[in-house]
Amino acid sequence: MSRIFGTSVASVYPHYVAKVEKKGRTKAEFDQVIEWLTGFDESALNGHLAAGTTFEDFFTEAALNPHASLITGVVCGVRVENVDDPLMQKIRYLDKLVDELAKGRAMDRILRA
């Protein structure tokens, strides 16, 4: 099992926010991306952050967007569409969406609209 599975989302969330804000995007845009991927609205997301939910539990409870499989590309040298472990793939989906947001990609493209 990967160490990230037992890591709390709350411990990584500020780093994601800092990354997108450094590139001129907003926390609200990032939260919109999380809601698109997981189905968690602001209230549910804040509940998970406050509770210290692990990535494993976060994605177990998530209603993954049916279009998530359209997320492709490379994160940390790994093709997200080729990740074998379903949980790790969901984490990589989130990483890829953060990268796309930070790179200035249009929201409708990020959300696979």
N, C-alpha and C positions, 0 to 999 in steps of 0.2 A: 504494500500500500504506500502511496506517495505521501510525503509529509504535508503537502498542501491540503489534502483531504481533511485533516484534523485542525487546520488553521482556521481561525475565525474570520469571517468575511469582514467584520468591523476592523480587524487589524490591517487589512490590505486596502479597504475602501478609500481611506484618505490618500493613499499613494496613487490610486486610479484617478481620483479627483484632481490631485496636484498635477498629474501628467496632462490631463485634458485642459485644465485651466492655464497651464504654462503655455499651451499652444493656442490660447484665445477662445477655447470653448467653455461651456458653463457646467456647473454641477447639475443644473436642471436638465441639460441635454444628456448628461451621463445617466441621470436617474431615468430619463425617458428610454434610453437604450436598455437599461436593466429591466424596466417594465416590459419592453417589447420582447426581450429574450426569456424572461422568467414568469411574467404575468403578475409580479409583485408591484402594486401601486406604492406611492410614497409612504403611506401608513404601514403597509406590510413590510416594506424595505426597512423603515426606521425601527420596526419591531424586531426584525432579524438582527440589525446592527446593535440595538440595545441589549438583546439577549445573548450576544456573542455566538450566534449560530455558526457552526463550522461549514466549510464549503460543501462537505458531503451532505449534511442535513439541508442546507440551503437549496441545493439542486435536487435533492430527493423530494422536497416540498414544492418545487417550482413546477408550473405548467409550461413546459418548454414550448416556445413558439413553433408551429408546424413548419415555418420557413427557415428555421435555424440551420437546416442541412444545406441551405444555399450559401452559408458562410464558408468561404474557402480561402486558402492562402497560407502563408507561412508565419508562424509566431515562434520566436526563439529557435529558429532553424527546423521547426517541425511543421509539416503540412497538417492543418487542423482536420481536413477531411479524411486523413489516413490514421488518426489516433484510434487505437483499438479499444482502450478502456472508455466506456461510455461517460463516466464521471469526469475523467481527465479531458475528454473531448468537449464537454460542456464548459469546463473552466477555460479551455483554449478558445472556445467560441467567444466567451466574455473578453478574454485578452485581445482577440482579434478585433472585436468591436471597439474596444478602448483605443487600439492603434489607429483604426480608421477614423474615429472621432478626433483624435489628436492630430492626424494628418490633414484635417480640414475637409474630409469627404462630406458631401451633402447628406443631410439627415435622411432624405427619402432613399438614398442609395444604401446607407448604413442599415436602415430598417427594411431593406429588401422590398420596397414598395413597388 
